[in-house]
Amino acid sequence: MIKPLEGITVVDLSRALAGPYCTALLADMGASIIKVESINGGDTARQWPPFEDEHSLYFDSLNRNKKSVCLNFYSTEGRAILDRLIAKADVLVENFKLGTLEKLGLTSERLEELNPGLVLASVNGFGTAGPLKDDAGLDQVIQGMSGLMSVTGAGTTYRVGVPIVDITSGMVCAFGIVSALLGRNSGKPVSSVSTSLLETALNLSVFQGQRALSLHETPSPQGNNHPTIAPYGTFTTATAPINIAVGNDKHWRTFCDLLGVPLAADDARFSTGALRSANRDQLTELIESALSAKTAQEWISLISQSGIPCGPIYDYSQALASEQVAALGVVKQSRRRDGSVLPLVRGPLSLNGEASEILSPPPLLGEHTAEILADIGATDDEVGWLEANGHLRINNQTAGVQG
């Protein structure tokens, strides 16, 4: 695949999820990601389950196509190496609490001194102003405080089943970085970009948030139903529930014919989108009564062929093993440096019809320390002394299985 960010070097100080998701997207596009980790265990995600032997699959899912350098951030020598890396980078990514970067000596003045053209990209919990700016922000806490949990679930609120705020904050940060790099090339330089979990989560509210702002209505959980459109949700059949999305009047008439209830198309209770939404319970009863005549797969085939969006409800094992996912080549086989096999989900973008690639598996902690230090001019003797004195870690583990 063409790599539009090839030649861009990113020093990645981020950990956990939002920042690493951001840099994974940049790596997919060809940026060189130098993941700088603490000698005290590295990225905290390395300690998070699920595990495969000693490998954190949480970490593995987010850190494809990166190189790991392991430093002692608390020694003068370790921080000097970090300075040298930053001096040669295009972008620095971090998702610390506010003030942490300054504690490492990386004030805005110091970064300007080290690298005047550097783009600093930051993700934090609550933003850079306000009474909560210094608080730690985690995905579930922000889901609750942003209103996202208030519309998720059925009667009782639920968190989204994946850390959606972390993920989307990483996406937003990646967009900010690419915008800043484009600005640099077009004479509109940007020295820093930032987002927060709260700001991203609030932007996810779209029409639900606008409803609260403009109509002063408080949206409520709708379970598996679309909050404003009907029929649009999960419906039972003779064998299993399926998702159906009837988004306009044309589809509604087609759907009624498929169900064998053509008169319902002109029923006064369901004749417009607004009425169908207002009479959702009666509508659902009518639909599920008709759907009980056939299996889920039979209905999916009939409804999909008519042009109405429809599909099964898969668990992740089913989803990743589906024919469509296989056709797209979403799952790629890789092998860690220690020889263990690791299937990974590739990045979501394709360029010129070619999908994102996985060129290297998630790195072992410190796997590329010696290589990266050599790139910035360190000699073998210097690297050996730094390792012996606890300023960095080199991981020379080799594959036990050849692939």
C-alpha positions in Angstrom: 0.0 0.0 0.0 1.2 3.5 -0.7 2.4 5.2 2.5 1.6 8.9 2.5 3.1 9.5 5.9 6.4 7.8 5.0 9.3 9.9 6.2 7.3 11.2 9.2 8.8 10.3 12.6 6.6 10.1 15.6 7.9 9.9 19.2 5.1 8.1 21.0 5.0 8.6 24.8 1.4 7.5 25.1 0.1 4.5 26.8 -3.0 2.5 27.5 -5.5 3.1 24.6 -6.3 6.6 23.2 -2.7 7.6 22.3 -1.7 4.1 21.1 -4.8 3.9 18.9 -3.8 7.3 17.4 -0.3 6.2 16.6 -1.4 2.8 15.2 -3.5 4.7 12.6 -0.4 6.9 11.8 1.8 3.8 11.5 -0.7 2.3 9.1 -0.2 5.3 6.8 3.6 4.9 6.9 4.8 7.0 9.8 7.7 5.7 11.8 6.5 5.3 15.3 9.1 5.2 18.1 7.2 4.0 21.1 9.3 5.3 24.1 8.4 3.3 27.2 9.5 3.5 30.8 12.0 1.0 32.1 9.6 0.3 34.9 7.3 -2.0 33.0 6.7 0.0 29.9 3.2 0.8 28.6 0.7 0.0 31.4 -1.4 -1.9 28.8 1.4 -4.6 28.8 0.1 -5.6 32.3 -3.6 -5.7 31.3 -5.5 -8.9 30.4 -6.5 -10.9 28.4 -3.1 -12.7 28.2 -1.7 -15.3 25.8 1.2 -16.8 27.8 3.1 -13.6 28.9 1.7 -11.4 26.1 -1.0 -8.9 26.8 -3.5 -9.1 24.0 -4.8 -5.7 25.1 -1.4 -4.3 24.2 -1.1 -6.3 21.1 -4.3 -5.1 19.6 -3.1 -1.5 19.6 0.6 -1.5 18.8 1.1 -2.9 15.4 3.8 -1.4 13.1 5.7 0.3 15.9 9.2 0.2 17.4 9.9 0.1 21.2 12.6 2.0 23.0 12.8 1.5 26.8 14.3 4.3 28.9 14.7 5.4 32.4 12.7 8.6 32.4 14.1 9.5 35.9 17.7 9.6 35.1 19.6 12.4 33.4 21.0 10.1 30.8 17.5 8.6 30.0 16.0 12.0 29.6 18.9 13.1 27.4 18.2 10.2 25.0 14.6 11.3 24.9 15.7 14.8 24.1 17.7 13.5 21.2 14.8 11.5 19.8 12.5 14.5 20.0 15.0 16.7 18.3 14.8 14.4 15.2 11.0 13.8 15.2 8.2 15.5 13.4 5.5 14.7 16.0 5.4 14.0 19.8 2.3 12.2 21.1 1.4 12.0 24.8 -1.7 11.2 26.8 -0.5 12.0 30.3 -2.4 14.0 32.9 -1.8 17.7 32.5 1.6 18.7 33.9 3.3 15.3 33.5 5.2 16.3 30.4 6.6 19.4 32.3 7.7 17.1 35.1 9.8 15.3 32.6 11.4 18.6 31.7 9.5 18.9 28.4 8.0 22.3 28.8 6.8 24.1 25.7 10.0 26.2 25.9 12.2 23.2 26.0 10.4 21.5 23.1 10.7 24.7 21.1 14.4 24.7 21.9 14.9 21.0 21.0 12.8 21.1 17.8 11.2 24.3 16.5 9.2 22.4 13.9 7.8 19.8 16.3 4.0 19.1 16.4 3.0 18.2 20.0 -0.2 16.1 20.1 -2.0 15.5 23.4 -5.0 13.6 24.6 -6.2 14.2 28.2 -9.3 13.5 30.2 -11.2 16.8 30.7 -9.4 19.4 28.5 -7.0 22.2 29.3 -9.4 24.5 31.2 -12.0 24.3 33.9 -12.3 22.8 37.4 -11.6 19.2 36.2 -8.6 19.9 34.0 -6.2 18.3 36.5 -8.4 15.2 37.2 -7.6 11.8 35.8 -10.2 10.9 33.1 -10.9 7.3 32.1 -13.2 6.0 29.4 -16.0 4.8 31.6 -16.0 7.8 33.8 -16.2 10.0 30.7 -19.0 7.8 29.2 -21.0 8.6 32.3 -20.2 12.3 32.5 -20.7 13.0 28.8 -24.3 11.6 28.6 -23.2 8.6 26.5 -24.2 6.1 29.1 -27.6 7.8 29.6 -28.8 6.8 26.1 -27.2 3.3 26.1 -29.1 0.3 27.4 -32.8 -0.5 27.9 -34.3 1.3 30.9 -31.0 0.9 32.9 -28.0 2.7 31.5 -24.9 0.8 30.3 -21.4 1.6 29.2 -20.6 0.8 25.5 -19.0 -2.6 25.3 -15.7 -1.3 24.1 -13.8 1.8 25.3 -15.4 3.9 22.5 -14.3 7.3 23.9 -10.7 6.3 24.1 -10.9 4.9 20.5 -12.5 7.9 19.0 -10.3 10.3 20.9 -7.3 8.5 19.3 -9.0 9.0 15.9 -9.6 12.7 16.5 -6.0 13.1 17.6 -4.7 11.4 14.5 -6.8 13.7 12.4 -5.3 16.7 14.3 -1.8 15.5 13.6 -2.3 15.0 9.9 -4.0 18.4 9.7 -1.0 20.0 11.5 1.5 18.3 9.1 -0.5 19.5 6.2 -0.5 23.0 7.6 3.2 22.8 8.0 3.6 22.0 4.3 1.1 24.7 3.2 2.6 27.5 5.2 0.1 27.4 8.0 2.2 25.8 10.8 0.6 24.4 13.9 2.8 23.6 16.9 0.3 21.7 19.0 -3.0 19.8 18.7 -5.0 18.5 21.6 -8.3 16.9 22.4 -9.8 15.4 25.5 -12.0 12.4 26.2 -14.8 14.7 27.3 -14.7 16.8 24.2 -14.7 13.8 21.9 -17.5 12.1 23.8 -19.7 15.1 23.7 -19.1 15.3 19.9 -20.3 11.7 19.7 -23.7 12.9 21.0 -24.7 14.3 17.5 -28.5 14.5 17.2 -29.0 13.3 20.8 -27.0 16.2 22.1 -28.6 18.6 19.7 -32.0 17.4 20.9 -31.1 18.3 24.5 -29.7 21.7 23.4 -32.5 22.8 21.1 -35.6 21.1 22.4 -34.6 20.8 26.1 -35.6 17.2 25.9 -33.6 14.6 27.8 -33.0 11.5 25.5 -33.5 8.2 27.2 -32.1 4.7 26.6 -33.8 3.0 23.7 -32.2 -0.5 24.0 -31.7 -1.9 20.5 -34.1 0.5 18.8 -33.0 3.6 17.0 -34.0 6.5 19.2 -35.9 8.4 16.5 -36.5 6.2 13.4 -38.8 3.1 13.2 -38.8 0.3 12.4 -35.0 0.5 13.0 -33.6 -2.0 15.5 -33.5 -5.6 16.6 -36.5 -7.9 15.9 -37.1 -11.5 16.8 -37.7 -14.2 14.1 -38.5 -17.9 14.3 -34.9 -18.7 15.2 -32.9 -15.7 16.2 -33.0 -11.9 16.5 -31.9 -9.8 13.5 -31.2 -6.1 12.9 -33.5 -4.3 10.3 -33.2 -0.6 9.4 -36.2 0.8 7.4 -35.1 4.4 6.9 -37.7 5.9 4.5 -41.3 5.5 3.2 -40.2 3.7 0.1 -38.5 1.0 2.1 -41.5 0.9 4.5 -43.8 -0.1 1.7 -41.4 -2.7 0.4 -40.9 -4.1 3.9 -44.7 -4.4 4.4 -45.0 -6.4 1.1 -42.1 -8.7 2.2 -43.8 -9.3 5.5 -47.1 -10.2 3.8 -48.9 -7.2 5.5 -49.2 -4.7 2.6 -52.2 -3.0 4.2 -49.9 -1.9 7.1 -48.2 0.5 4.7 -51.3 2.8 4.7 -52.3 2.1 8.3 -53.0 5.5 9.9 -50.7 4.6 12.8 -47.7 3.9 10.6 -48.2 6.0 7.4 -45.3 8.4 8.2 -41.9 8.1 9.8 -43.0 10.3 12.7 -46.1 8.1 13.3 -44.1 4.9 13.1 -41.8 6.2 15.8 -44.7 7.4 18.0 -46.4 4.0 17.7 -43.3 1.9 18.0 -44.6 -0.7 20.4 -47.6 -1.6 18.2 -45.4 -1.5 15.1 -42.9 -4.0 16.7 -45.7 -6.3 17.6 -47.0 -6.4 14.0 -43.5 -6.9 12.6 -42.4 -9.7 15.0 -45.7 -11.5 14.4 -44.9 -11.6 10.7 -41.2 -12.4 11.2 -42.1 -15.5 13.3 -43.0 -17.3 10.1 -39.4 -17.7 8.9 -35.9 -18.3 10.1 -33.4 -15.4 10.7 -31.4 -16.4 7.7 -34.4 -16.6 5.4 -35.5 -13.1 6.4 -32.0 -11.7 6.1 -31.8 -13.0 2.5 -35.2 -11.7 1.6 -34.9 -8.3 3.2 -31.3 -7.6 2.1 -32.1 -8.5 -1.5 -34.8 -5.8 -1.5 -32.3 -3.1 -0.7 -33.3 -2.7 3.0 -30.3 -2.9 5.4 -30.6 -6.1 7.4 -28.2 -8.5 9.1 -27.5 -11.0 11.8 -26.2 -10.3 15.3 -22.7 -11.9 15.6 -20.4 -12.3 18.5 -16.8 -11.4 17.8 -15.7 -14.9 17.0 -18.5 -15.1 14.4 -17.8 -11.6 13.1 -14.1 -12.2 12.6 -14.8 -15.6 10.9 -17.4 -14.2 8.5 -17.1 -14.6 4.8 -17.2 -10.8 4.3 -14.4 -10.2 6.7 -12.4 -12.9 5.0 -13.0 -11.3 1.6 -11.8 -7.9 2.9 -8.6 -9.5 4.4 -9.2 -7.8 7.7 -7.5 -10.4 9.8 -3.7 -10.8 9.1 -1.3 -13.4 10.5 1.9 -12.1 12.1 4.6 -13.5 14.3 6.2 -11.9 17.3 9.9 -11.7 17.7 9.8 -14.6 20.2 8.3 -16.8 17.5 4.7 -16.9 18.7 1.9 -16.6 16.1 -0.3 -13.5 16.4 -3.4 -12.9 14.3 -4.3 -9.2 14.2 -7.0 -6.9 12.8 -5.4 -4.6 10.3 -6.1 -0.9 10.1 -9.5 0.2 8.7 -8.2 2.4 5.8 -7.6 1.5 2.1 -5.7 3.8 -0.3 -6.0 3.5 -4.0 -7.9 0.3 -3.4 -5.1 -1.3 -1.3 -5.8 -2.1 2.4 -3.6 -1.2 5.3 -0.8 -3.6 6.0 0.7 -5.1 9.1 4.4 -4.9 8.5 5.5 -5.7 12.0 3.9 -7.2 15.0 3.6 -5.3 18.4 7.1 -4.8 19.8 8.5 -6.5 22.8 9.5 -4.0 25.5 12.8 -2.4 24.4 13.0 -4.6 21.3 14.3 -1.7 19.2 16.3 0.3 21.8 19.7 -0.5 20.3 18.6 0.0 16.7 17.0 3.4 17.4 19.9 4.7 19.5 22.3 3.7 16.6 20.1 5.8 14.3 20.7 8.9 16.5 24.5 8.3 16.6 25.0 6.3 19.8 28.0 3.9 19.6 27.9 0.3 20.8 30.1 1.2 23.8 27.7 4.1 24.8 24.7 1.9 24.5 26.3 -0.9 26.5 27.3 1.6 29.3 23.8 3.1 29.4 22.2 -0.4 29.7 24.7 -1.5 32.4 23.9 1.5 34.4 20.2 1.2 34.3 19.4 4.1 31.9 17.8 1.9 29.2 16.7 -1.6 28.4 17.6 -3.7 25.4 15.4 -6.8 24.6 17.4 -9.3 22.6 14.9 -12.1 22.9 15.0 -14.1 19.7 12.4 -16.4 18.1 12.1 -19.8 19.6 10.0 -20.9 16.6 11.0 -20.1 13.1 8.3 -18.9 10.7 
